[in-house]
Amino acid sequence: MKGSQGREEGLQEIADYLSPRLLGILGFLDSKLVSSSTMYKEKRSALWSLSDLLVLMGKRYISPVSRKILASLKTALKLKDEEFYDIGCHAWTNFLYNLDESTLVGLIEEVVAVMKPLVKKRPEEMAPVLTSVLVETPSVKEFLANMPLLPEDDSLSIINQAILEHQLKVVGGSTEDNVHTTISELFSVILSQCREVEEEEEVLNEIHLNIESELFIVQLVTELGRAFLAATDANTQTCASYAMQEVTRLYGIRESGSRETTPIDSQAWEKLSYHLQEIIYPLLTSKYMLSTGNNRSSVTLPSPIFGSDKAKTFQQWLTSWECSLVDLLQGERASQVFSACKPILRRDTTTAIYLLPSILICMLCETSDHHHQITTQVLSVMNQLQEKDKDEAALSIISIEINWQLSKWSQKKRQAESQGKKGRAAFIPSTQLHQVMSFLEKIPADILAHISYKSHAYSPALMHIEAYIKDNPLQVKEHLCFLQCIYVSLDEPDGVAGVAAVRQDEPTLDQQVIQYL
């Protein structure tokens, strides 16, 4: 007994020692599993090591990094080999047995879907752990209706029967007339929230006047969390982990009650969802680092980047341009925050699109030295949109979004600067506001209107063409037909009739058809 107890204490001491280094160990094992230069013998050893590590560390240390381990196990499933299937069974079994119940509930549906290829290859080996988790765990059983049936095999019949029973209960309806109290409470909360308007939280990617604002910090971390969960491979997840680690460090975000936290940091932590806090918690002490030379782009890019050999696809153009902008940032905080995000924006297009307006704002506000380069890049994209292109829709969205976000920032900045000023003195914008407004004036409103119309963004199209006509009243005649097309798309017959009334020339047949649509 004493020998056994001593051994357990020894293993626990090893686990405690390894816990601060766990993410680093997982990263090393991932590199072995992913690398094409690693021999199969090493890959098998890496997977065995991962399996044994899960048992050694136990629920206490495995549950907080469950998403990271899940990505590693997904990577291992890509290795098609009979021996890998056998080792994989051990690894997945140890993984599921070493998750606490709350973590297991949050992952189980995804785990079952991901494991199906392995279960099909090794049904008998996977049956015991799946039966234990799916059938014998009460908190998991209620999710069986959402799960797919497992491959047909006698060893899995009990599980499939349980899944079918729960699915039939949902499809056929329960014989009980009472609705669970949680559902009633949920509807009440949703309806009450619908009555409240929170203007400062209109959209997730809202531009903020200051990247130090609490709302910007929360939304940035939330987006990085989304990228982490959406990652389809371990490398992408590592990039998201690094970004979250650095952003939380730079902004000093810590759990409530921590000695290192400040009031704004504590509030930011509290506004993060519980699941996001679980993901971030191990990253508060992690030590991910970029490999040497990855901080700055060493390749000289052409200007404009769009249409060059360095940007043959939409993603290549977006990430190349965005990373080049980050490299030009001079502000210490902006440079640090967005440089930390460079690895993930190279791999996740959604994150790249999300970050672009914020990076542009910082760049335009810092100095006017690079305005010509940015304007050239934007105009090259907009001119290309006049022709057919396979990435036309994505490019249109980017062009419209950039202009919309910068315009909104300018409006909010002007409003903020106007507050508190008395009298009727002429408004004098700050240097930052002037530089952004100057950039926006260089973007042709008529081209923006046509791009918006082609993207079915009819309201912005109308706004842009009206602004263009206001600044160029002598050219109104040339745009009357386009105005009518916009009004038709907006289902505004009064607008169509109004344009027809001011037209002086005899309308063409096409214009008459538009008028009477």
SVG drawing of the C-alpha trace seen along z (x, -y; Angstrom):
<svg xmlns="http://www.w3.org/2000/svg" viewBox="-50 -81 66 89">
<polyline fill="none" stroke="black" stroke-width="0.4" points="0.0,0.0 2.8,-2.4 4.7,-1.6 1.6,-2.2 0.8,-5.4 4.4,-6.6 4.2,-5.9 1.0,-7.9 2.5,-10.8 5.6,-10.6 3.5,-10.7 1.5,-13.6 4.7,-15.5 5.8,-14.8 2.4,-16.1 2.7,-19.2 6.1,-19.8 5.1,-19.4 1.9,-21.5 3.5,-24.9 5.2,-23.3 2.2,-21.3 1.4,-23.6 5.0,-23.5 5.1,-19.7 1.9,-19.5 3.4,-21.9 6.5,-19.7 4.4,-16.6 2.2,-18.5 5.3,-19.4 6.3,-15.8 2.8,-14.7 2.5,-17.5 6.0,-17.6 6.3,-15.8 10.0,-15.3 9.4,-13.3 9.7,-9.5 6.7,-7.3 8.5,-5.7 8.9,-9.1 5.2,-10.0 4.1,-6.7 6.3,-7.5 4.9,-11.0 1.3,-9.7 2.2,-7.1 3.8,-9.9 0.6,-11.9 -1.5,-9.0 0.7,-8.4 0.8,-12.1 -3.0,-12.2 -3.0,-9.5 -0.1,-11.1 -1.6,-14.6 -5.2,-13.6 -8.4,-15.5 -7.0,-18.5 -4.5,-19.5 -6.0,-18.0 -9.5,-19.6 -8.2,-23.2 -6.3,-22.4 -8.8,-20.0 -9.3,-22.0 -5.6,-22.0 -5.4,-18.2 -8.5,-17.7 -6.7,-19.5 -3.7,-17.2 -5.8,-14.1 -7.5,-15.4 -4.1,-15.8 -3.2,-12.2 -6.4,-10.9 -4.9,-12.0 -2.2,-9.4 -3.6,-6.4 -1.9,-3.3 -3.0,-0.2 -0.6,-0.8 -1.7,-4.5 -5.3,-3.3 -4.4,-1.1 -2.4,-3.9 -5.2,-6.3 -7.7,-4.2 -5.5,-4.3 -5.1,-8.1 -8.8,-8.9 -9.7,-6.6 -7.3,-8.2 -8.5,-11.6 -12.2,-11.0 -11.5,-9.3 -9.4,-12.3 -11.9,-15.1 -14.0,-16.5 -17.7,-16.2 -18.4,-19.9 -15.6,-19.8 -16.8,-16.5 -20.4,-17.8 -19.1,-20.8 -16.9,-18.7 -18.8,-15.4 -20.8,-16.2 -17.8,-17.4 -15.7,-14.5 -18.2,-11.9 -18.4,-13.4 -14.6,-13.6 -14.0,-10.1 -16.3,-8.4 -13.6,-7.3 -11.6,-5.7 -14.6,-4.1 -15.4,-2.6 -11.9,-1.1 -11.8,0.1 -15.4,0.4 -14.6,3.1 -11.7,1.1 -13.7,-2.1 -16.9,-0.6 -16.0,-0.5 -15.1,-4.2 -18.0,-5.3 -20.5,-3.3 -19.1,-4.7 -19.2,-8.3 -22.4,-8.3 -24.7,-5.8 -23.5,-5.7 -22.8,-9.5 -26.2,-11.1 -25.1,-14.7 -24.1,-13.5 -27.2,-11.3 -29.4,-14.3 -27.2,-15.2 -27.6,-11.9 -30.5,-13.2 -28.0,-15.5 -25.5,-12.9 -25.1,-10.8 -25.5,-7.0 -22.2,-5.2 -21.1,-2.6 -23.2,0.6 -21.4,3.1 -22.5,5.5 -20.2,3.8 -21.8,0.4 -25.4,1.6 -26.2,0.4 -25.0,-3.1 -26.9,-3.3 -30.0,-2.1 -29.7,-4.8 -29.1,-7.4 -32.2,-6.2 -34.4,-6.3 -33.5,-9.9 -33.9,-11.0 -37.3,-9.3 -38.4,-11.1 -37.4,-14.4 -39.0,-13.8 -42.2,-12.2 -42.6,-14.7 -42.8,-14.0 -46.0,-12.9 -45.4,-15.4 -47.3,-18.7 -45.0,-20.6 -42.2,-22.7 -39.0,-22.7 -38.6,-25.8 -35.3,-26.6 -36.9,-27.1 -39.4,-29.5 -36.7,-31.5 -34.6,-31.5 -37.5,-33.0 -38.2,-35.6 -34.5,-36.7 -34.3,-36.8 -37.5,-38.9 -36.4,-41.3 -33.1,-41.8 -34.9,-42.5 -36.5,-45.6 -33.1,-47.0 -30.9,-48.8 -27.2,-48.9 -25.9,-51.3 -22.3,-50.8 -22.5,-47.1 -24.2,-47.2 -21.9,-44.9 -19.0,-42.6 -16.5,-44.3 -17.4,-47.9 -14.6,-50.4 -13.6,-52.0 -11.9,-55.4 -9.3,-53.9 -7.8,-50.4 -7.4,-50.8 -11.1,-50.7 -12.6,-47.8 -15.1,-46.9 -12.4,-46.7 -10.3,-44.4 -13.2,-42.1 -14.2,-41.9 -10.6,-41.2 -10.2,-38.4 -13.6,-37.0 -12.6,-37.0 -9.3,-35.2 -11.3,-32.7 -13.5,-32.1 -10.4,-31.5 -9.1,-29.1 -12.3,-27.0 -12.7,-27.1 -9.1,-25.9 -9.0,-22.7 -5.4,-21.8 -3.0,-22.2 -0.8,-24.8 -3.7,-27.2 -4.8,-26.6 -1.3,-27.4 -1.3,-30.7 -4.6,-31.6 -3.2,-30.6 -0.1,-32.8 -2.3,-35.8 -4.6,-35.4 -1.5,-34.9 0.1,-38.1 -3.1,-40.2 -4.1,-39.2 -0.5,-39.9 -0.3,-43.3 -3.6,-44.5 -3.0,-42.8 -6.2,-40.7 -6.4,-38.4 -9.1,-36.6 -11.0,-38.6 -9.2,-38.7 -5.8,-38.3 -3.1,-40.4 -1.9,-41.6 -5.2,-42.8 -6.6,-46.4 -10.2,-47.5 -10.5,-47.6 -8.7,-44.3 -11.0,-42.7 -14.1,-44.1 -12.7,-42.8 -12.3,-39.3 -15.8,-39.3 -17.3,-40.2 -15.7,-37.2 -17.9,-34.1 -17.3,-31.2 -16.1,-28.9 -13.7,-31.6 -12.3,-32.1 -11.6,-28.4 -9.7,-28.6 -7.7,-31.6 -6.9,-30.5 -3.9,-28.2 -2.7,-30.9 -2.2,-33.4 0.9,-31.5 1.9,-30.0 5.1,-30.9 4.4,-30.6 7.1,-32.4 7.5,-33.2 10.4,-31.5 13.3,-33.9 12.6,-36.0 8.8,-35.7 8.1,-39.1 8.7,-41.1 8.2,-40.4 11.5,-40.1 10.1,-39.9 9.8,-43.2 6.2,-43.4 5.2,-45.3 2.9,-48.3 0.1,-47.7 0.2,-44.2 -3.2,-43.3 -2.8,-41.6 0.9,-40.9 2.5,-37.4 2.5,-37.8 -1.3,-38.0 -2.8,-35.5 -5.8,-34.7 -8.0,-36.8 -6.4,-35.4 -2.9,-36.0 -3.7,-39.6 -5.5,-40.2 -2.9,-38.7 0.1,-40.1 -1.2,-43.6 -2.4,-43.4 0.9,-42.1 2.8,-44.8 0.6,-47.4 1.3,-45.9 5.0,-46.2 4.7,-49.9 2.9,-50.7 4.8,-53.1 2.7,-53.2 4.1,-50.8 0.8,-49.4 -0.8,-49.0 2.4,-47.4 2.6,-45.0 -1.1,-44.0 -1.4,-43.5 2.0,-41.9 0.9,-39.2 -2.1,-38.6 0.0,-38.2 0.4,-34.4 -3.3,-33.8 -4.5,-36.3 -2.3,-34.5 -4.2,-31.3 -7.7,-32.6 -9.3,-34.8 -12.2,-35.8 -9.8,-37.1 -7.9,-39.0 -11.1,-40.7 -12.0,-41.5 -8.7,-43.2 -8.2,-45.1 -10.3,-48.2 -8.7,-48.6 -5.2,-48.3 -6.1,-50.9 -7.4,-53.3 -4.2,-53.1 -2.1,-53.5 -4.0,-56.5 -4.0,-58.2 -0.3,-57.8 1.1,-59.5 0.2,-60.6 3.5,-59.1 1.8,-55.9 -1.5,-57.4 -0.5,-57.2 0.4,-53.6 -2.9,-52.7 -4.9,-54.7 -3.2,-53.0 -3.9,-49.6 -7.6,-50.3 -8.1,-51.9 -6.4,-49.0 -8.9,-46.6 -11.9,-48.9 -10.8,-49.3 -10.4,-45.5 -14.0,-45.1 -15.2,-46.7 -14.3,-43.5 -15.4,-39.9 -13.3,-38.0 -13.7,-34.8 -13.0,-36.7 -15.3,-39.6 -17.8,-39.0 -15.1,-38.9 -13.3,-41.9 -16.5,-43.9 -17.3,-43.1 -13.8,-44.2 -14.0,-47.5 -17.5,-48.3 -16.6,-47.3 -13.4,-49.4 -15.2,-52.6 -18.1,-52.0 -16.0,-51.4 -13.7,-54.4 -16.7,-56.7 -18.3,-55.5 -15.1,-56.1 -14.8,-59.6 -18.4,-60.4 -17.9,-59.2 -14.5,-60.9 -16.0,-64.2 -18.9,-63.9 -16.5,-63.2 -14.3,-66.2 -17.3,-68.5 -18.7,-67.7 -18.0,-70.4 -17.1,-73.1 -19.2,-76.2 -20.2,-78.9 -20.5,-78.8 -16.8,-78.8 -15.8,-76.7 -15.0,-73.1 -11.3,-72.3 -10.6,-68.5 -7.7,-66.9 -4.8,-65.7 -6.0,-62.1 -9.5,-62.9 -8.2,-65.2 -5.9,-62.4 -8.7,-59.8 -11.1,-62.3 -8.5,-63.2 -8.1,-59.5 -11.8,-59.0 -12.0,-62.0 -9.7,-60.2 -12.0,-57.2 -14.4,-57.9 -18.0,-57.8 -19.4,-56.8 -17.1,-53.7 -18.1,-52.8 -21.8,-53.1 -21.4,-50.7 -19.4,-48.2 -22.1,-48.3 -24.9,-47.8 -23.1,-44.8 -22.9,-43.4 -26.6,-43.9 -25.9,-46.5 -28.5,-48.9 -28.8,-51.3 -25.0,-52.0 -25.1,-52.3 -27.8,-55.0 -25.9,-56.8 -22.7,-56.9 -24.2,-58.0 -26.2,-60.7 -23.0,-62.0 -21.3,-61.9 -24.1,-63.8 -24.1,-66.4 -20.4,-67.1 -20.7,-66.9 -24.1,-68.4 -23.2,-68.8 -22.9,-65.0 -26.3,-64.1 -27.7,-63.4 -25.1,-60.6 -26.3,-58.8 -30.1,-59.0 -30.5,-55.5 -28.2,-54.1 -30.3,-55.9 -33.5,-54.3 -31.9,-50.9 -31.1,-51.4 -34.6,-52.6 -36.1,-49.6 -33.9,-47.2 -35.0,-49.0 -38.6,-48.7 -39.1,-52.5 -41.6,-53.4 -41.6,-57.0 -37.9,-57.3 -38.2,-55.7 -40.9,-58.2 -38.9,-61.1 -35.9,-60.3 -38.2,-60.0 -39.7,-63.4 -36.3,-65.2 -35.0,-63.4 -35.1,-65.9 -34.1,-63.5 -36.4,-60.9 -36.0,-57.7 -34.6,-54.7 -36.6,-51.4 -34.5,-50.0 -35.2,-53.1 -38.9,-52.8 -38.9,-49.2 -37.1,-50.1 -39.7,-52.9 -42.6,-50.5 -41.2,-47.5"/>
</svg>
